[in-house]
Amino acid sequence: MNKIIKAVIVVALWGALCGLFCGCSSNKPLIDNHPLDGPGMLNTAAPMLEMLNADWVSTDGRWTANIDGHTLKLFLEGDRVYEDSLYFTFDGENLNNKTELNLYYSEFENDDGSVSGVIEQFYTENCRLYMEIAYKDGTGENLVFEKAEEEIQVLDGDRTYVDNEPLLMALQGSWASEDGVWKLTIEDYTITILHEDAKVYCENYNFVFYGGADINEHTELELPDYELCRDGEERFASIEYLYSENGALYMQVSCEGCESKSVTLKKSAK
């Protein structure tokens, strides 16, 4: 009987030694050191949450927002119309990437019920907030929020921080091609495009302009969608690129069954 017990002990010890050797040779830790919950938890969403936690104001100044922790508060001309929790998924390092912000409750309303509607989309991109809302009267609005009274920290001279304001002011207004076929209007961060006086595009746009840079330099204007569609019709063309340079806008347009065309738009006289 003692021999059997000794044999069992020897086998157990041999198995333990083999397991230890295999663990070391494969360079894998014997203990999982990835915290899952509780103190010391690895929170990959922390950088995004830190960026979001702030006071925000819409480009037209009518709307303001406050994010504190995971709570969103919305105000329209000073009246609170919304307060509830939000959640998101973020496991990267680039805070400029588009990140959807999900709401547990999407309806909003002021105290007297004169303004109400639904938040249809909410996301952050390039350190701004974008919100698409639909009012109960059937109208809608696309909002762009920037951080309120955000102090720009100059780290080491020009081009080390983003300051869109100089180019944004230069872009505002109406633009047209020489033949008048293409027209474009920019208002804050909303761009509207007309082809032969028919509206074919209306969306938010984005760009990154560095402090100290020249507004005449090449700057790409990023669009959420590059499809051009006439009202009630399918796509008839698409934008390959759109950029600003030397006081003009340059757009490359491709149509089905025809060659790609370069369009130059200059600012219309006031």
C-alpha positions as CSV (number, residue, x, y, z in Angstrom):
1,M,0.0,0.0,0.0
2,N,2.8,2.4,0.9
3,K,4.4,1.7,-2.6
4,I,1.2,2.7,-4.3
5,I,1.0,6.0,-2.3
6,K,4.6,6.7,-3.1
7,A,4.0,6.0,-6.8
8,V,1.1,8.4,-6.9
9,I,3.1,11.2,-5.2
10,V,6.0,10.7,-7.7
11,V,3.6,11.0,-10.6
12,A,2.0,14.1,-9.2
13,L,5.4,15.7,-8.7
14,W,6.5,14.8,-12.2
15,G,3.3,16.3,-13.6
16,A,3.9,19.6,-11.7
17,L,7.5,19.8,-12.9
18,C,6.4,19.3,-16.5
19,G,3.7,22.0,-16.2
20,L,6.2,24.4,-14.7
21,F,8.8,23.7,-17.5
22,C,6.2,24.1,-20.3
23,G,5.0,27.4,-18.8
24,C,8.5,28.8,-18.7
25,S,9.5,27.6,-22.1
26,S,6.4,29.2,-23.8
27,N,7.1,32.5,-22.1
28,K,3.5,32.6,-20.8
29,P,2.9,33.6,-17.2
30,L,1.5,30.9,-14.9
31,I,-0.9,33.5,-13.4
32,D,-3.2,35.6,-15.6
33,N,-2.2,39.2,-14.7
34,H,-5.0,40.9,-16.7
35,P,-7.4,42.5,-14.2
36,L,-11.0,41.8,-15.0
37,D,-12.9,43.6,-12.3
38,G,-12.6,45.6,-9.2
39,P,-9.6,47.7,-8.0
40,G,-6.9,47.8,-10.6
41,M,-9.2,47.1,-13.5
42,L,-7.8,47.8,-16.9
43,N,-10.2,50.5,-18.2
44,T,-9.4,51.0,-21.9
45,A,-12.3,53.6,-22.2
46,A,-10.7,55.9,-19.7
47,P,-8.9,58.2,-22.2
48,M,-12.2,58.8,-24.2
49,L,-14.2,59.3,-21.0
50,E,-11.7,61.9,-19.8
51,M,-11.9,63.7,-23.1
52,L,-15.8,63.7,-23.1
53,N,-16.1,64.9,-19.5
54,A,-16.5,68.6,-20.1
55,D,-18.9,71.5,-21.0
56,W,-19.7,71.7,-24.7
57,V,-21.4,74.3,-26.8
58,S,-22.9,74.0,-30.3
59,T,-21.5,76.1,-33.1
60,D,-24.6,78.3,-33.2
61,G,-24.5,78.8,-29.4
62,R,-28.1,77.7,-28.9
63,W,-27.3,74.3,-27.4
64,T,-25.0,73.4,-24.6
65,A,-24.1,70.0,-23.2
66,N,-22.4,68.7,-20.1
67,I,-20.9,65.3,-19.7
68,D,-20.0,64.2,-16.1
69,G,-19.0,60.6,-15.7
70,H,-21.5,58.7,-17.8
71,T,-24.3,61.3,-17.4
72,L,-25.3,63.6,-20.3
73,K,-27.2,66.9,-19.8
74,L,-28.5,68.9,-22.7
75,F,-29.7,72.5,-22.6
76,L,-31.5,74.5,-25.3
77,E,-31.0,78.2,-24.9
78,G,-30.4,77.7,-21.1
79,D,-33.4,75.3,-20.5
80,R,-32.6,71.7,-19.6
81,V,-34.2,69.3,-22.1
82,Y,-32.4,66.1,-21.4
83,E,-30.5,64.2,-18.6
84,D,-29.7,60.5,-18.8
85,S,-26.8,58.1,-19.0
86,L,-24.7,57.3,-22.0
87,Y,-22.3,54.4,-22.8
88,F,-19.8,53.6,-25.5
89,T,-17.0,51.2,-26.5
90,F,-13.5,52.4,-26.9
91,D,-10.4,50.3,-26.8
92,G,-8.0,52.2,-29.0
93,E,-5.6,55.1,-28.6
94,N,-6.8,57.6,-31.2
95,L,-9.4,60.0,-29.7
96,N,-10.0,61.5,-33.2
97,N,-11.6,58.2,-34.5
98,K,-15.4,58.2,-34.8
99,T,-16.9,56.7,-31.6
100,E,-20.7,56.1,-31.3
101,L,-22.2,57.4,-28.0
102,N,-25.2,55.4,-27.1
103,L,-28.1,56.7,-25.0
104,Y,-30.3,54.6,-22.8
105,Y,-33.2,57.0,-23.4
106,S,-33.2,59.1,-26.6
107,E,-36.3,61.4,-26.2
108,F,-35.9,65.0,-25.0
109,E,-38.4,67.7,-23.9
110,N,-38.3,71.0,-22.1
111,D,-40.3,71.7,-19.0
112,D,-43.4,73.2,-20.7
113,G,-43.4,70.6,-23.6
114,S,-43.0,73.3,-26.3
115,V,-39.8,71.6,-27.6
116,S,-39.5,67.9,-27.8
117,G,-38.0,65.3,-30.1
118,V,-35.7,62.3,-30.4
119,I,-31.9,62.1,-30.6
120,E,-31.4,59.9,-33.6
121,Q,-27.6,59.8,-33.7
122,F,-24.8,60.9,-31.3
123,Y,-21.1,60.4,-31.8
124,T,-17.7,62.0,-31.3
125,E,-15.0,62.5,-33.9
126,N,-11.9,64.7,-34.0
127,C,-12.7,65.7,-30.4
128,R,-16.1,67.2,-31.3
129,L,-19.6,66.0,-30.6
130,Y,-22.1,65.4,-33.4
131,M,-25.8,65.0,-32.8
132,E,-28.7,64.5,-35.2
133,I,-32.1,65.3,-33.7
134,A,-35.6,65.0,-35.0
135,Y,-38.2,67.4,-33.6
136,K,-41.8,66.1,-33.1
137,D,-43.0,68.7,-35.5
138,G,-41.3,66.9,-38.3
139,T,-38.2,69.1,-38.6
140,G,-34.7,68.1,-37.9
141,E,-31.3,69.5,-37.0
142,N,-27.6,68.5,-37.2
143,L,-25.6,69.8,-34.3
144,V,-21.8,70.1,-33.8
145,F,-20.5,70.7,-30.3
146,E,-17.0,72.0,-29.4
147,K,-15.6,72.2,-25.9
148,A,-16.6,75.5,-24.2
149,E,-13.8,77.9,-23.4
150,E,-11.2,75.3,-24.0
151,E,-7.7,76.6,-23.4
152,I,-5.3,75.8,-26.2
153,Q,-1.9,74.7,-24.9
154,V,1.0,75.6,-27.1
155,L,3.6,73.0,-26.6
156,D,6.4,74.0,-28.9
157,G,5.6,76.7,-31.4
158,D,3.4,76.5,-34.5
159,R,1.7,73.4,-35.7
160,T,1.6,71.6,-32.4
161,Y,-2.1,72.2,-31.6
162,V,-5.3,72.2,-33.6
163,D,-7.0,75.6,-34.1
164,N,-9.7,75.3,-36.8
165,E,-11.1,78.8,-36.3
166,P,-9.0,80.7,-38.9
167,L,-9.8,78.4,-41.8
168,L,-13.4,77.8,-40.6
169,M,-14.0,81.6,-40.9
170,A,-12.5,81.6,-44.4
171,L,-14.6,78.7,-45.6
172,Q,-18.0,80.2,-44.5
173,G,-20.2,81.4,-47.3
174,S,-21.2,80.6,-50.9
175,W,-19.0,79.1,-53.6
176,A,-19.6,78.4,-57.3
177,S,-17.9,76.9,-60.3
178,E,-17.0,79.2,-63.2
179,D,-19.9,77.8,-65.3
180,G,-22.4,78.0,-62.4
181,V,-23.2,74.3,-62.7
182,W,-21.9,73.5,-59.2
183,K,-22.6,75.6,-56.2
184,L,-21.6,75.0,-52.6
185,T,-22.6,76.7,-49.3
186,I,-20.7,76.3,-46.0
187,E,-22.3,77.3,-42.7
188,D,-20.3,76.4,-39.6
189,Y,-19.7,72.7,-40.0
190,T,-22.5,72.0,-42.5
191,I,-21.9,71.8,-46.2
192,T,-24.6,71.9,-48.9
193,I,-23.9,71.2,-52.6
194,L,-26.1,72.1,-55.6
195,H,-25.8,70.7,-59.1
196,E,-27.7,72.7,-61.7
197,D,-29.6,74.4,-58.8
198,A,-30.8,71.1,-57.4
199,K,-29.6,70.1,-54.0
200,V,-27.6,66.9,-54.1
201,Y,-25.8,67.0,-50.8
202,C,-26.2,68.3,-47.3
203,E,-24.1,66.9,-44.5
204,N,-21.6,67.8,-41.7
205,Y,-18.0,68.0,-42.7
206,N,-14.7,68.1,-40.9
207,F,-11.1,69.1,-41.2
208,V,-8.0,69.5,-39.1
209,F,-6.1,72.9,-39.2
210,Y,-3.0,73.4,-37.1
211,G,-2.3,76.6,-35.2
212,G,0.2,78.8,-37.0
213,A,-0.5,77.3,-40.4
214,D,-1.3,79.3,-43.6
215,I,-5.0,79.1,-44.5
216,N,-3.9,79.0,-48.2
217,E,-2.2,75.6,-47.7
218,H,-3.8,72.4,-48.9
219,T,-6.4,71.2,-46.3
220,E,-8.6,68.1,-46.9
221,L,-12.3,68.5,-46.0
222,E,-13.6,65.2,-44.7
223,L,-17.2,64.1,-45.5
224,P,-19.2,61.4,-43.7
225,D,-20.7,60.4,-47.1
226,Y,-19.4,61.0,-50.6
227,E,-22.5,60.1,-52.5
228,L,-24.4,62.8,-54.5
229,C,-28.2,62.2,-54.9
230,R,-30.9,64.4,-56.3
231,D,-34.1,64.6,-54.2
232,G,-36.1,61.4,-54.5
233,E,-33.5,59.9,-56.9
234,E,-30.7,57.4,-56.7
235,R,-27.1,58.4,-56.6
236,F,-25.9,60.0,-59.9
237,A,-22.3,60.9,-58.8
238,S,-19.8,60.7,-56.0
239,I,-17.1,62.9,-54.6
240,E,-13.6,61.5,-54.8
241,Y,-12.1,64.3,-52.7
242,L,-12.7,67.9,-51.6
243,Y,-10.0,70.2,-50.4
244,S,-9.2,73.9,-49.8
245,E,-6.1,75.6,-51.2
246,N,-5.1,79.1,-52.1
247,G,-8.6,80.6,-51.5
248,A,-10.5,78.1,-53.6
249,L,-12.2,74.7,-53.2
250,Y,-11.3,71.8,-55.4
251,M,-13.6,68.8,-55.9
252,Q,-13.2,65.7,-57.9
253,V,-16.5,64.2,-59.1
254,S,-17.1,60.9,-60.8
255,C,-20.3,59.9,-62.5
256,E,-21.5,56.5,-63.7
257,G,-20.6,56.0,-67.3
258,C,-18.5,59.2,-67.7
259,E,-15.0,60.3,-66.9
260,S,-14.0,61.8,-63.6
261,K,-14.2,65.6,-63.5
262,S,-12.3,68.2,-61.6
263,V,-14.4,71.2,-60.3
264,T,-12.9,74.4,-59.0
265,L,-15.2,76.6,-56.9
266,K,-14.5,80.2,-55.9
267,K,-16.2,82.3,-53.3
268,S,-19.2,84.2,-54.6
269,A,-19.3,88.0,-54.2
270,K,-21.3,89.1,-51.2
